[in-house]
Amino acid sequence: MGCFIDGHSLLVDESSMTGESDHVEVDLTQNPFLFSGTKVADGFGWMLVTSVGMNTTWGEMMSTISNDSNEQTPLQSRLNTLTSSIGKVGLLVAFLVLVVLLIRYFTGNTQDENGNTEYNGSKTKADDIINSVVAIIAAAVTIVDVVAIPEGLPLAVTLTLAYSMKRMMSDNAMVRKLSACETMGSATTICTDKTGTLTLNQMKVTKFWLGPDFVNENGSSSLAASVVELLHQGVGLNTTGSVYKSISGSEFEFSGSPTEKAILSWAVLELNLDMEGLKQSCEIVHVEAFNSTKKRSGVLMRKKGENTTNVH
């Protein structure tokens, strides 16, 4: 990242940072900063480097994207709460068992295998008392190990997420991390910018208006011949796409941007556009390329043998 300190105005391509194709003017008074990763499209000057590497705007953006926030999913949060609750209940039960067994033992209510009382006041040996107390503590610890740590819970959760991942793949949604199955599966709205590709990148004309009137799928055959001719010219000449016939001649192949392919497909299949015949019968006088400022393109054409020109 640097600062423009001297020279003439520059035109900088910041599409790698912002996604916008328009060039940004950089001068000393308004916006003297240059971002790393951008390109100078026009002009020259001197620049003072102010930061490099991860300290630049590009580096900060990359570190934000690659940074792992360790944020837990709702399922993980609920499982942690459940595990904590199970642990607390297990410790409480183990403590109660320990207290009850100790009271039963020292009050003489515990008998051995032969039916004799295990604790009989001062007559009971110290070794027997220690062994009995250790056995009681071991029983309480066993309850903690068995109850407080459910060994089958992680396996059950993993199998559930794996099953969810397989179900989502059948819906053409590939999940790379099992923990993302829950959040992706419960999503109701996906917000993405204009660079996000969430479709097959194929478009189709679904509705067609002629002025204020809506024309349904079967209504195109009732259009006047002059209107259909103008539509053929506007679609077939004012485009950078092309139409090819297959070897058998029964199918068509369209090339160009998704928007152009959709309009060409609609004109060829619905309006019976003959692309080759149209180009042979018409002469293109001038072409105005598309730009993001006007947000339109144009073509000036005339039919061969006629003096009338049309702009589409």
Residue frames relative to the residue before (quaternion, step in Angstrom):
aa qw qx qy qz dx dy dz
M 1.0000 0.0000 0.0000 0.0000 0.00 0.00 0.00
G 0.0180 0.8216 -0.5677 0.0492 3.60 -0.93 0.86
C 0.3821 -0.6959 0.5650 0.2246 3.50 -1.42 0.17
F 0.4072 -0.7106 0.5283 0.2236 3.57 -0.88 1.04
I 0.1027 -0.8530 0.5116 0.0107 3.62 -0.38 1.25
D 0.8150 -0.0197 0.0248 0.5786 3.62 1.08 -0.45
G 0.5761 0.5848 -0.4444 0.3587 3.54 -1.21 0.55
H 0.6421 -0.5069 0.4060 0.4074 3.53 -1.34 -0.29
S 0.6915 -0.4657 0.3437 0.4323 3.54 -1.29 0.19
L 0.2319 -0.7688 0.5863 0.1067 3.52 -1.11 0.80
L 0.2455 -0.7011 0.6427 0.1877 3.50 -1.32 0.48
V 0.0928 -0.8308 0.5485 -0.0144 3.55 -0.49 1.23
D 0.3177 -0.7220 0.5884 0.1778 3.53 -1.03 0.91
E 0.0404 -0.8232 0.5655 -0.0301 3.58 -0.38 1.27
S 0.2606 0.8017 -0.5045 0.1866 3.58 1.16 0.52
S 0.6239 0.5460 -0.3549 0.4321 3.60 1.07 -0.58
M 0.7030 0.4413 -0.2589 0.4939 3.59 1.20 -0.48
T 0.8182 0.2652 -0.0973 0.5008 3.56 0.81 -1.05
G 0.4420 -0.6924 0.4645 0.3308 3.59 1.15 -0.49
E 0.5786 0.5743 -0.3771 0.4396 3.60 1.27 -0.04
S 0.3974 -0.7482 0.4884 0.2092 3.56 -0.89 0.98
D 0.5491 0.6193 -0.4045 0.3890 3.60 1.20 -0.32
H 0.4310 -0.6926 0.5181 0.2571 3.54 -1.03 0.84
V 0.3028 -0.7523 0.5658 0.1489 3.55 -1.06 0.87
E 0.3635 -0.7281 0.5414 0.2115 3.56 -0.92 0.96
V 0.1340 -0.7852 0.6035 0.0353 3.55 -0.90 1.03
D 0.1059 0.7870 -0.6019 0.0843 3.59 -0.77 1.00
L 0.7008 -0.5050 0.3255 0.3846 3.54 -1.35 0.17
T 0.7290 0.4749 -0.2423 0.4292 3.59 1.04 -0.69
Q 0.7856 0.3495 -0.1755 0.4795 3.59 0.83 -0.93
N 0.8176 -0.0648 0.1109 0.5612 3.59 0.57 -1.13
P 0.0092 -0.8704 0.4922 -0.0060 3.60 0.32 1.20
F 0.5891 0.6225 -0.3642 0.3646 3.61 1.20 -0.10
L 0.1870 -0.7442 0.6342 0.0947 3.54 -1.20 0.77
F 0.2854 -0.7733 0.5470 0.1459 3.56 -0.88 0.96
S 0.5320 -0.6147 0.4741 0.3381 3.54 -1.11 0.69
G 0.7409 0.3715 -0.2954 0.4751 3.55 -1.03 0.83
T 0.6218 0.5183 -0.3484 0.4726 3.61 1.25 -0.21
K 0.3293 -0.7478 0.5519 0.1665 3.56 -1.28 0.39
V 0.3923 -0.6893 0.5572 0.2459 3.55 -1.09 0.77
A 0.2365 -0.8053 0.5328 0.1078 3.57 -0.55 1.19
D 0.8007 -0.0382 0.0597 0.5948 3.60 1.05 -0.71
G 0.7222 0.4244 -0.3270 0.4375 3.57 -1.16 0.70
F 0.1853 -0.7597 0.6101 0.1277 3.55 -1.34 0.04
G 0.1581 0.7845 -0.5877 0.1191 3.56 -1.25 0.40
W 0.4808 -0.6352 0.5176 0.3122 3.53 -1.36 -0.15
M 0.1381 -0.8059 0.5753 0.0246 3.52 -0.99 0.88
L 0.2643 -0.7310 0.6103 0.1526 3.54 -1.15 0.74
V 0.3420 -0.7481 0.5343 0.1948 3.57 -0.65 1.14
T 0.1701 -0.8161 0.5493 0.0579 3.57 -0.70 1.10
S 0.8053 -0.0359 0.0280 0.5911 3.63 1.09 -0.49
V 0.1438 -0.7772 0.6098 0.0586 3.53 -1.19 0.64
G 0.8018 0.3400 -0.2153 0.4418 3.53 -1.36 0.18
M 0.8355 -0.1796 0.1540 0.4959 3.53 -0.99 -0.92
N 0.5925 0.5769 -0.3695 0.4238 3.61 1.24 -0.13
T 0.5670 0.5870 -0.3944 0.4223 3.60 1.23 -0.13
T 0.6779 -0.4715 0.3617 0.4329 3.56 -1.29 0.17
W 0.6376 0.5184 -0.3191 0.4722 3.57 1.03 -0.80
G 0.6655 0.5042 -0.3062 0.4573 3.58 0.94 -0.86
E 0.6432 0.5137 -0.3239 0.4664 3.57 1.00 -0.78
M 0.6499 0.5095 -0.3199 0.4644 3.57 1.01 -0.79
M 0.6621 0.4968 -0.3084 0.4687 3.60 0.96 -0.85
S 0.6562 0.5025 -0.3231 0.4609 3.60 0.97 -0.78
T 0.6259 0.5290 -0.3374 0.4633 3.59 1.09 -0.66
I 0.6655 0.5004 -0.3041 0.4628 3.57 0.99 -0.84
S 0.7528 0.4061 -0.2148 0.4713 3.58 0.88 -0.99
N 0.5292 0.6446 -0.4131 0.3657 3.61 1.21 -0.23
D 0.2994 -0.7471 0.5707 0.1627 3.54 -0.91 0.97
S 0.2708 -0.8049 0.5108 0.1336 3.56 -0.44 1.20
N 0.3290 -0.7699 0.4859 0.2508 3.61 1.30 -0.19
E 0.3120 0.7532 -0.5201 0.2548 3.56 1.08 0.63
Q 0.3528 -0.7546 0.5219 0.1838 3.54 -0.83 1.02
T 0.4773 -0.6454 0.5158 0.2992 3.52 -1.17 0.67
P 0.6616 -0.5032 0.3553 0.4276 3.63 -1.16 0.34
L 0.6330 0.5267 -0.3456 0.4500 3.60 1.03 -0.72
Q 0.6590 0.5018 -0.3148 0.4634 3.59 0.93 -0.83
S 0.6373 0.5216 -0.3314 0.4603 3.58 1.00 -0.75
R 0.6728 0.4828 -0.3036 0.4713 3.58 0.94 -0.85
L 0.6403 0.5168 -0.3329 0.4606 3.60 1.05 -0.73
N 0.6335 0.5173 -0.3346 0.4681 3.60 1.01 -0.74
T 0.6443 0.5066 -0.3200 0.4752 3.58 1.01 -0.79
L 0.6519 0.5123 -0.3122 0.4638 3.58 1.00 -0.84
T 0.6562 0.5104 -0.3122 0.4598 3.58 0.94 -0.88
S 0.6455 0.5142 -0.3176 0.4670 3.57 1.00 -0.83
S 0.6541 0.5062 -0.3149 0.4656 3.59 0.97 -0.81
I 0.6459 0.5110 -0.3236 0.4658 3.58 0.96 -0.85
G 0.6497 0.5220 -0.3218 0.4494 3.58 0.99 -0.80
K 0.6581 0.5027 -0.3142 0.4641 3.57 0.95 -0.83
V 0.6549 0.4975 -0.3140 0.4744 3.59 0.95 -0.85
G 0.6522 0.5229 -0.3208 0.4454 3.58 0.98 -0.83
L 0.6542 0.4994 -0.3123 0.4744 3.59 0.98 -0.82
L 0.6441 0.5219 -0.3248 0.4553 3.59 0.99 -0.79
V 0.6675 0.4928 -0.2996 0.4710 3.59 0.93 -0.91
A 0.6520 0.5112 -0.3220 0.4581 3.58 0.97 -0.85
F 0.6462 0.5126 -0.3245 0.4630 3.60 0.99 -0.78
L 0.6532 0.5020 -0.3173 0.4697 3.60 0.95 -0.82
V 0.6397 0.5163 -0.3277 0.4657 3.60 0.97 -0.82
L 0.6447 0.5256 -0.3207 0.4530 3.56 0.97 -0.90
V 0.6786 0.4889 -0.2961 0.4613 3.61 0.88 -0.91
V 0.6698 0.5022 -0.3056 0.4536 3.59 0.90 -0.91
L 0.6745 0.4899 -0.3031 0.4618 3.61 0.89 -0.86
L 0.6455 0.5052 -0.3303 0.4680 3.58 0.99 -0.76
I 0.6472 0.5050 -0.3250 0.4696 3.61 0.95 -0.81
R 0.6568 0.5059 -0.3159 0.4614 3.59 0.91 -0.90
Y 0.6715 0.5077 -0.3142 0.4390 3.59 0.94 -0.84
F 0.7552 0.4063 -0.2305 0.4598 3.59 0.74 -1.01
T 0.6443 0.4753 -0.3421 0.4919 3.62 1.24 -0.09
G 0.5476 -0.6616 0.3772 0.3465 3.56 1.27 0.14
N 0.5031 0.6658 -0.4206 0.3560 3.61 1.15 0.44
T 0.6168 0.5252 -0.3449 0.4741 3.58 1.32 0.05
Q 0.1349 -0.8016 0.5812 0.0392 3.57 -0.83 1.05
D 0.4652 -0.6678 0.5073 0.2833 3.52 -1.25 0.57
E 0.7653 -0.3620 0.2589 0.4650 3.57 -1.29 -0.26
N 0.7010 0.4622 -0.2694 0.4715 3.56 1.09 -0.64
G 0.5834 -0.6008 0.3732 0.3991 3.59 1.25 0.02
N 0.5399 0.6161 -0.4054 0.4056 3.58 1.25 0.08
T 0.5504 -0.6107 0.4540 0.3435 3.57 -1.14 0.64
E 0.4328 -0.7234 0.4723 0.2577 3.60 -0.74 1.03
Y 0.7851 0.2113 -0.1199 0.5698 3.61 0.97 -0.77
N 0.0302 0.8078 -0.5836 0.0772 3.53 -0.68 1.18
G 0.7381 -0.4257 0.2344 0.4680 3.55 0.63 1.14
S 0.8292 -0.2072 0.1715 0.4900 3.52 -1.07 -0.83
K 0.5725 0.6090 -0.3854 0.3910 3.61 1.23 -0.29
T 0.6001 0.5635 -0.3676 0.4327 3.62 1.18 -0.42
K 0.4813 -0.6848 0.4701 0.2800 3.55 -0.92 0.95
A 0.5978 -0.5814 0.4208 0.3570 3.57 -1.20 0.62
D 0.6335 0.5351 -0.3388 0.4445 3.61 1.01 -0.77
D 0.6460 0.5114 -0.3248 0.4643 3.59 1.01 -0.78
I 0.6392 0.5240 -0.3311 0.4551 3.58 1.02 -0.78
I 0.6592 0.5076 -0.3081 0.4615 3.57 0.94 -0.92
N 0.6661 0.5041 -0.3081 0.4553 3.60 0.90 -0.91
S 0.6617 0.5035 -0.3118 0.4599 3.58 0.97 -0.79
V 0.6562 0.5013 -0.3144 0.4682 3.59 0.98 -0.87
V 0.6357 0.5209 -0.3265 0.4669 3.60 1.02 -0.81
A 0.6441 0.5149 -0.3235 0.4640 3.62 0.99 -0.78
I 0.6461 0.5071 -0.3248 0.4689 3.57 1.03 -0.78
I 0.6539 0.4994 -0.3156 0.4726 3.62 0.95 -0.84
A 0.6309 0.5338 -0.3321 0.4546 3.61 1.04 -0.78
A 0.6321 0.5229 -0.3341 0.4641 3.59 1.03 -0.74
A 0.6603 0.4968 -0.3121 0.4688 3.60 1.00 -0.80
V 0.6509 0.5025 -0.3184 0.4716 3.60 0.99 -0.80
T 0.6121 0.5491 -0.3522 0.4469 3.61 1.04 -0.69
I 0.6312 0.5220 -0.3368 0.4644 3.57 1.01 -0.77
V 0.6389 0.5221 -0.3293 0.4591 3.60 0.98 -0.80
D 0.6773 0.4980 -0.2975 0.4525 3.59 0.90 -0.93
V 0.7157 0.4560 -0.2678 0.4562 3.58 0.89 -0.89
V 0.7543 0.4080 -0.2184 0.4657 3.59 0.84 -0.97
A 0.7357 0.4704 -0.2600 0.4121 3.57 0.74 -1.03
I 0.7613 0.2812 -0.1737 0.5578 3.64 1.10 -0.49
P 0.1282 -0.8084 0.5707 0.0658 3.63 -0.04 1.22
E 0.2960 -0.8061 0.4876 0.1577 3.59 -0.21 1.25
G 0.6949 0.4950 -0.2907 0.4331 3.60 1.02 -0.63
L 0.5061 0.6843 -0.4150 0.3216 3.61 1.22 -0.29
P 0.6764 0.4735 -0.3299 0.4577 3.70 0.75 -0.83
L 0.6452 0.5161 -0.3248 0.4603 3.61 1.00 -0.79
A 0.6583 0.5076 -0.3157 0.4575 3.58 0.94 -0.85
V 0.6509 0.5071 -0.3177 0.4672 3.59 0.98 -0.81
T 0.6575 0.5118 -0.3126 0.4560 3.60 0.93 -0.87
L 0.6573 0.4973 -0.3135 0.4716 3.59 0.95 -0.81
T 0.6365 0.5275 -0.3307 0.4553 3.58 1.01 -0.75
L 0.6750 0.4802 -0.2939 0.4769 3.59 0.93 -0.89
A 0.6326 0.5220 -0.3397 0.4604 3.60 1.01 -0.73
Y 0.6397 0.5058 -0.3227 0.4804 3.58 1.02 -0.76
S 0.6440 0.5124 -0.3208 0.4689 3.59 1.01 -0.81
M 0.6288 0.5352 -0.3310 0.4568 3.60 1.02 -0.79
K 0.6578 0.4985 -0.3091 0.4725 3.60 0.99 -0.80
R 0.6441 0.5122 -0.3215 0.4685 3.58 0.99 -0.77
M 0.6707 0.4944 -0.3012 0.4637 3.61 0.98 -0.81
M 0.6072 0.5450 -0.3591 0.4531 3.61 1.09 -0.59
S 0.6223 0.5313 -0.3464 0.4588 3.58 1.09 -0.58
D 0.6830 0.4262 -0.2694 0.5285 3.60 1.31 -0.37
N 0.5266 -0.6635 0.3805 0.3709 3.59 1.29 0.43
A 0.5384 0.5633 -0.4352 0.4509 3.58 1.06 0.77
M 0.1355 -0.8154 0.5611 0.0433 3.56 -0.27 1.29
V 0.1290 -0.7820 0.6089 0.0327 3.56 -0.79 1.10
R 0.3035 -0.7852 0.5165 0.1567 3.57 -0.70 1.09
K 0.7623 0.2563 -0.1548 0.5737 3.59 1.14 -0.58
L 0.5078 -0.6717 0.4457 0.3039 3.54 -0.89 0.96
S 0.6401 0.5518 -0.3389 0.4136 3.58 1.02 -0.74
A 0.6355 0.5383 -0.3287 0.4452 3.61 1.24 -0.39
C 0.4687 0.6918 -0.4476 0.3184 3.61 1.21 -0.21
E 0.6592 0.5249 -0.3207 0.4326 3.57 0.94 -0.87
T 0.7155 0.4477 -0.2718 0.4623 3.59 0.79 -1.00
M 0.6699 0.4829 -0.3072 0.4731 3.60 0.98 -0.75
G 0.6760 0.5112 -0.3028 0.4360 3.55 0.97 -0.79
S 0.7328 0.3955 -0.2343 0.5018 3.58 1.12 -0.58
A 0.4415 0.6947 -0.4660 0.3246 3.62 1.23 0.14
T 0.2084 -0.7848 0.5748 0.1009 3.55 -0.97 0.91
T 0.7870 0.1255 -0.0605 0.6010 3.60 1.15 -0.59
I 0.1398 -0.7754 0.6128 0.0612 3.57 -0.90 0.98
C 0.1344 -0.7866 0.6011 0.0427 3.59 -0.69 1.14
T 0.0724 0.8016 -0.5861 0.0933 3.58 -0.71 1.06
D 0.4868 -0.6462 0.4915 0.3224 3.55 -1.19 0.47
K 0.7358 -0.4501 0.2754 0.4244 3.55 -1.31 0.05
T 0.6550 0.5043 -0.3284 0.4569 3.62 1.19 -0.30
G 0.5413 0.6294 -0.4115 0.3762 3.60 1.20 -0.14
T 0.1828 -0.7810 0.5917 0.0803 3.58 -0.85 1.02
L 0.0703 0.8165 -0.5645 0.0985 3.56 -0.30 1.27
T 0.6805 0.4527 -0.2790 0.5042 3.60 1.26 0.12
L 0.6611 -0.4916 0.3820 0.4188 3.56 -1.30 -0.20
N 0.4269 -0.7090 0.4522 0.3327 3.60 1.31 0.04
Q 0.5571 0.5493 -0.4089 0.4698 3.54 1.06 0.83
M 0.1353 -0.7990 0.5839 0.0488 3.57 -0.84 1.03
K 0.1151 -0.7836 0.6092 0.0398 3.54 -1.28 0.46
V 0.4390 -0.6647 0.5372 0.2773 3.55 -1.04 0.79
T 0.1245 -0.8257 0.5490 0.0354 3.56 -0.65 1.12
K 0.8011 0.0970 -0.0472 0.5888 3.60 1.10 -0.64
F 0.1129 -0.7950 0.5957 0.0177 3.55 -1.10 0.77
W 0.0997 -0.7891 0.6056 0.0250 3.56 -0.86 1.06
L 0.1564 -0.7371 0.6500 0.0985 3.53 -1.13 0.76
G 0.7751 -0.0957 0.0068 0.6245 3.52 0.05 1.35
P 0.7866 -0.2687 0.1938 0.5211 3.63 -0.79 -0.89
D 0.6252 0.5716 -0.3255 0.4200 3.59 1.27 -0.27
F 0.3587 -0.7195 0.5601 0.1998 3.55 -1.01 0.92
V 0.1834 -0.7720 0.6028 0.0833 3.58 -0.91 0.97
N 0.3040 -0.7675 0.5349 0.1802 3.57 -0.63 1.09
E 0.7609 -0.3991 0.2500 0.4463 3.56 -1.32 0.04
N 0.7519 0.3815 -0.2158 0.4925 3.59 0.93 -0.79
G 0.5778 0.6285 -0.3680 0.3684 3.58 1.26 -0.16
S 0.5165 0.6574 -0.4206 0.3524 3.60 1.21 -0.26
S 0.6146 0.5601 -0.3538 0.4283 3.62 1.14 -0.53
S 0.6774 0.4916 -0.2967 0.4599 3.60 1.18 -0.41
L 0.4581 0.6841 -0.4538 0.3408 3.61 1.23 0.08
A 0.5617 -0.5967 0.4543 0.3494 3.56 -1.17 0.62
A 0.6114 -0.5863 0.3909 0.3601 3.55 -1.15 0.68
S 0.6387 0.5314 -0.3340 0.4451 3.61 1.02 -0.74
V 0.6453 0.5090 -0.3181 0.4725 3.58 1.04 -0.77
V 0.6481 0.5101 -0.3191 0.4668 3.58 0.95 -0.84
E 0.6340 0.5306 -0.3318 0.4543 3.60 1.03 -0.77
L 0.6509 0.4996 -0.3143 0.4774 3.59 0.99 -0.81
L 0.6378 0.5126 -0.3281 0.4720 3.58 1.00 -0.75
H 0.6229 0.5314 -0.3370 0.4648 3.60 1.01 -0.77
Q 0.6756 0.4909 -0.3004 0.4608 3.58 0.91 -0.88
G 0.6804 0.5045 -0.2958 0.4416 3.58 0.90 -0.91
V 0.7128 0.4329 -0.2580 0.4878 3.57 0.99 -0.78
G 0.7466 0.4537 -0.2382 0.4242 3.57 0.80 -0.98
L 0.7497 0.3880 -0.2185 0.4896 3.60 1.07 -0.67
N 0.7212 0.4062 -0.2393 0.5075 3.59 1.00 -0.76
T 0.5736 0.5523 -0.3898 0.4626 3.58 0.64 1.14
T 0.3384 -0.7069 0.5768 0.2304 3.53 -1.27 0.42
G 0.5363 0.6189 -0.4016 0.4100 3.57 1.28 0.07
S 0.2230 -0.7661 0.5897 0.1247 3.53 -1.30 0.12
V 0.2939 -0.7354 0.5914 0.1517 3.51 -1.34 0.48
Y 0.0566 -0.7890 0.6117 0.0097 3.55 -0.91 0.94
K 0.3311 -0.7155 0.5802 0.2045 3.50 -1.14 0.73
S 0.4863 -0.6555 0.4933 0.3007 3.52 -1.07 0.75
I 0.6999 -0.4613 0.3280 0.4357 3.56 -1.26 0.21
S 0.6846 0.4724 -0.2909 0.4729 3.57 0.97 -0.79
G 0.4175 -0.7369 0.4445 0.2917 3.59 1.20 -0.45
S 0.5980 0.5906 -0.3571 0.4075 3.58 1.26 -0.02
E 0.7615 0.2896 -0.1610 0.5571 3.58 1.19 -0.44
F 0.2886 -0.7492 0.5759 0.1542 3.54 -1.23 0.57
E 0.2005 -0.7452 0.6245 0.1206 3.52 -1.23 0.65
F 0.1608 -0.8004 0.5756 0.0459 3.56 -0.84 1.02
S 0.0936 -0.7818 0.6154 0.0362 3.55 -1.07 0.83
G 0.5041 0.6187 -0.4899 0.3508 3.55 -1.20 0.61
S 0.7231 -0.3777 0.3087 0.4890 3.55 -1.24 -0.34
P 0.6646 -0.5099 0.3465 0.4223 3.62 -1.15 0.39
T 0.6420 0.5187 -0.3363 0.4535 3.60 1.01 -0.74
E 0.6804 0.4856 -0.2969 0.4615 3.58 0.89 -0.92
K 0.6433 0.5159 -0.3334 0.4570 3.58 0.97 -0.76
A 0.6399 0.5227 -0.3339 0.4537 3.59 1.01 -0.73
I 0.6884 0.4696 -0.2919 0.4695 3.61 0.89 -0.91
L 0.6461 0.5100 -0.3261 0.4648 3.60 0.98 -0.81
S 0.6408 0.5178 -0.3291 0.4614 3.57 0.97 -0.81
W 0.6497 0.5100 -0.3184 0.4652 3.59 0.97 -0.82
A 0.6845 0.4864 -0.2980 0.4539 3.61 0.90 -0.89
V 0.6814 0.4853 -0.3014 0.4575 3.60 0.96 -0.82
L 0.7596 0.4045 -0.2180 0.4603 3.57 0.80 -0.97
E 0.7509 0.3828 -0.2154 0.4932 3.60 1.01 -0.74
L 0.7904 0.2958 -0.1441 0.5167 3.60 0.97 -0.88
N 0.4147 -0.7404 0.4497 0.2785 3.60 1.31 0.16
L 0.1516 0.8077 -0.5471 0.1588 3.58 0.84 1.02
D 0.1831 -0.7489 0.6296 0.0958 3.56 -0.98 0.99
M 0.2885 -0.8145 0.4778 0.1581 3.57 -0.04 1.30
E 0.6893 0.4800 -0.2933 0.4566 3.60 0.83 -0.91
G 0.6662 0.4961 -0.3074 0.4644 3.57 0.93 -0.84
L 0.6307 0.5359 -0.3329 0.4518 3.58 1.04 -0.73
K 0.6814 0.4844 -0.2965 0.4616 3.60 0.88 -0.87
Q 0.6580 0.5055 -0.3131 0.4620 3.60 1.08 -0.63
S 0.7229 0.4442 -0.2451 0.4690 3.59 1.08 -0.69
C 0.7419 0.3614 -0.2054 0.5262 3.61 1.23 -0.30
E 0.2412 -0.7484 0.6033 0.1331 3.52 -1.26 0.58
I 0.2908 -0.7588 0.5617 0.1551 3.57 -0.80 1.05
V 0.2641 -0.7905 0.5398 0.1183 3.57 -0.66 1.16
H 0.7996 -0.0876 0.1043 0.5848 3.56 0.84 -0.95
V 0.1671 -0.7701 0.6103 0.0808 3.55 -1.15 0.74
E 0.1420 -0.7610 0.6281 0.0789 3.57 -0.89 0.96
A 0.3496 -0.7716 0.4967 0.1889 3.54 -0.48 1.25
F 0.5776 -0.5897 0.4422 0.3506 3.53 -1.24 0.49
N 0.0524 0.7685 -0.6377 0.0056 3.57 -1.10 0.69
S 0.6104 -0.6138 0.3767 0.3297 3.53 -1.19 0.66
T 0.5816 0.5816 -0.3854 0.4182 3.62 1.20 -0.32
K 0.7555 0.3483 -0.1913 0.5209 3.58 0.81 -1.04
K 0.2152 -0.8142 0.5044 0.1908 3.56 1.24 -0.58
R 0.7077 0.3305 -0.2991 0.5481 3.56 0.95 0.89
S 0.2467 -0.7177 0.6233 0.1883 3.52 -1.33 0.30
G 0.1364 -0.8063 0.5713 0.0694 3.58 -1.22 0.24
V 0.1045 -0.7721 0.6232 0.0678 3.53 -1.26 0.46
L 0.2255 -0.7482 0.6133 0.1147 3.56 -0.97 0.96
M 0.0813 0.8211 -0.5519 0.1207 3.61 -0.54 1.17
R 0.0870 -0.7521 0.6470 0.0902 3.51 -1.37 0.28
K 0.4886 -0.6373 0.5067 0.3135 3.52 -1.19 0.59
K 0.5421 -0.6309 0.4468 0.3294 3.56 -1.00 0.82
G 0.7840 0.2735 -0.2330 0.5062 3.54 -0.90 0.99
E 0.7100 0.3713 -0.2613 0.5383 3.63 1.25 0.03
N 0.4212 -0.7162 0.5043 0.2351 3.54 -1.21 0.56
T 0.5418 0.6242 -0.3975 0.3985 3.60 1.26 -0.15
T 0.1366 -0.7829 0.6034 0.0664 3.56 -0.94 0.93
N 0.1605 -0.7735 0.6092 0.0694 3.53 -1.15 0.71
V 0.2294 -0.7412 0.6153 0.1396 3.52 -1.19 0.64
H 0.0782 -0.7827 0.6173 0.0092 3.56 -0.80 1.08
